[in-house]
Amino acid sequence: KILKLNLRYLIMKRIFSLICLIILITSSIFAQNNKNEEKTNRISIGAIWYSDCIKTGGGAELGFTIFDKSILIRDYITLNGYGGKIAQLTNNFGEVSIGNKIQIGSSAFEKDGLKINLYGTLSGEIGFYSTRDKSFFNLPLTYDLKICGGVELLMNSYNSVYTEFGGGIQFIQSVLGFSNLSLGYRYYF
């Protein structure tokens, strides 16, 4: 049984590495194609740390600017890994999920290369999870819906840090409400 778990871990690790490699290659291709375009039509890659009252984890995101005039609308594709404990499951669980996040906001402050964006997000995730009693790829899946408010500090035209705070519901054998905090870093191409 331990050999099966180690094999699954290695497979998931390789799949995650392959996805990260694809994201990096695609980002560089998009960056080369977008060099002559307007500076606001850019993509970003980022790293996320996430915590709520059910789980804690981290992940990666790939972001695209959809609209940038008086308001800023961006779309993010996320790949996340979590660990946590739910009283209804009576033991710990691990989760890997893929999600989509829509960000709507605007610039609140801009001076001497420093820019602060305020925004709201609506996101959803779907993922596999495992417990002592449930194998990783067996059904049911887990689903998350979140609404957050965020602040992004762009230190220059390429680097930013951000924080988001909000709440949502998770469907994992039952419906659970939670509040969450995210911290992250984004690099813009």
C-alpha positions in Angstrom: 0.0 0.0 0.0 2.9 2.4 0.8 4.4 1.6 -2.7 1.1 2.6 -4.3 1.0 5.9 -2.4 4.6 6.7 -3.3 3.9 5.8 -7.0 0.9 8.1 -7.0 2.9 10.9 -5.4 5.6 10.6 -8.0 3.0 10.6 -10.8 1.3 13.7 -9.4 4.7 15.4 -8.9 5.6 14.7 -12.6 2.2 15.9 -13.8 2.6 19.1 -11.7 6.1 19.7 -13.1 4.9 19.2 -16.6 2.1 21.7 -16.2 4.5 24.2 -14.7 6.9 23.7 -17.7 4.0 24.2 -20.1 3.0 27.4 -18.3 6.5 28.8 -18.5 6.9 27.9 -22.2 3.5 29.4 -23.1 4.3 32.5 -21.1 7.5 33.1 -22.9 5.8 32.6 -26.3 3.1 35.0 -25.4 5.7 37.5 -24.0 7.6 37.4 -27.3 4.4 37.9 -29.3 3.2 40.8 -27.1 6.4 42.9 -27.0 5.0 45.4 -29.5 1.5 45.5 -27.9 0.3 48.0 -25.4 2.0 47.5 -22.0 -1.3 46.7 -20.2 -2.2 43.7 -22.4 0.2 41.4 -20.5 0.2 38.0 -18.9 1.5 37.2 -15.5 2.7 34.1 -13.6 2.5 33.9 -9.9 2.9 31.9 -6.7 0.1 31.8 -4.0 0.1 30.9 -0.3 -3.4 30.2 0.9 -5.0 29.6 4.3 -8.5 29.2 5.6 -10.2 27.5 8.6 -10.4 24.2 6.7 -7.1 23.9 4.7 -3.7 25.5 4.0 -1.6 25.2 0.9 -0.1 26.9 -2.1 -0.2 27.0 -5.8 0.6 28.7 -9.1 -1.4 31.0 -11.3 -1.3 32.2 -14.9 -3.1 35.5 -15.5 -4.3 37.3 -18.6 -5.5 40.9 -18.9 -9.0 41.0 -20.5 -9.8 44.7 -20.2 -7.8 47.7 -19.0 -9.3 51.1 -19.4 -11.0 52.8 -16.5 -11.4 49.4 -14.8 -9.1 46.4 -14.9 -10.4 42.9 -15.6 -8.0 39.9 -15.4 -8.6 36.2 -15.6 -6.4 33.7 -13.7 -6.0 29.9 -14.1 -4.8 28.4 -10.9 -3.3 25.0 -9.9 -3.3 24.5 -6.1 -2.4 21.9 -3.5 -3.8 21.8 0.0 -3.8 19.9 3.2 -6.3 20.1 6.0 -8.6 18.6 8.5 -12.4 18.5 8.5 -14.3 17.2 11.5 -16.9 15.4 9.3 -14.1 13.4 7.6 -12.6 12.5 11.0 -9.0 12.5 9.6 -6.7 14.7 7.5 -7.0 15.1 3.8 -4.9 16.2 0.8 -6.3 18.0 -2.2 -5.1 19.1 -5.7 -7.4 21.4 -7.6 -7.5 23.5 -10.7 -9.5 26.7 -10.8 -10.4 30.0 -12.5 -10.5 33.4 -10.9 -11.9 36.6 -12.4 -10.5 39.9 -10.9 -12.3 43.2 -11.4 -10.8 46.4 -10.0 -8.9 49.6 -10.6 -5.8 51.6 -9.7 -6.2 53.4 -6.4 -2.7 55.1 -6.3 0.1 55.6 -8.7 3.3 57.6 -8.1 7.0 57.3 -9.0 6.6 53.8 -10.5 4.7 52.5 -7.5 1.1 51.5 -8.2 -1.6 50.1 -5.9 -4.6 48.2 -7.4 -7.8 47.5 -5.4 -10.0 44.7 -6.7 -12.6 42.0 -6.0 -12.4 38.4 -7.2 -14.9 35.6 -7.9 -13.3 32.2 -8.2 -14.1 28.5 -8.4 -12.1 25.3 -8.1 -12.6 21.7 -8.7 -10.2 19.0 -7.4 -9.4 15.5 -6.2 -8.8 14.8 -2.6 -7.8 11.8 -0.5 -8.2 10.7 3.1 -7.2 7.6 5.0 -10.5 6.1 3.8 -10.7 7.5 0.2 -8.3 7.0 -2.6 -7.2 10.2 -4.5 -8.8 9.6 -7.9 -12.1 8.1 -6.5 -15.3 10.2 -6.5 -16.6 12.5 -5.1 -14.6 15.5 -6.1 -14.3 18.7 -4.1 -15.6 22.1 -5.2 -14.9 25.6 -3.9 -16.6 28.9 -4.6 -14.9 32.1 -3.2 -15.5 35.8 -3.2 -12.5 38.0 -2.1 -11.3 41.6 -1.9 -7.7 42.2 -2.7 -4.8 44.8 -2.7 -1.9 44.5 -5.2 1.2 46.5 -4.8 3.1 46.8 -8.1 6.7 47.8 -7.2 7.8 48.2 -10.8 6.3 47.3 -14.2 7.3 43.6 -13.7 6.9 42.6 -10.0 4.0 42.8 -7.6 2.9 41.3 -4.3 -0.8 41.0 -3.2 -3.1 39.9 -0.5 -6.7 38.8 -0.7 -9.2 38.2 2.1 -12.7 36.8 1.7 -14.8 33.7 2.1 -16.7 31.0 0.4 -18.1 27.6 0.5 -16.5 24.2 -0.1 -18.4 21.0 -1.1 -16.4 18.1 0.3 -18.8 15.4 1.4 -20.9 18.3 2.9 -21.2 22.0 2.4 -18.8 24.0 4.6 -18.4 27.8 4.9 -15.0 29.4 5.4 -13.0 32.6 5.5 -9.7 32.8 3.7 -6.5 34.7 3.4 -4.1 34.6 0.4 -0.7 36.1 -0.1 1.1 36.0 -3.4 3.7 37.3 -5.9 3.2 38.0 -9.6 5.7 38.5 -12.4 4.4 40.4 -15.4 5.7 39.8 -19.0 
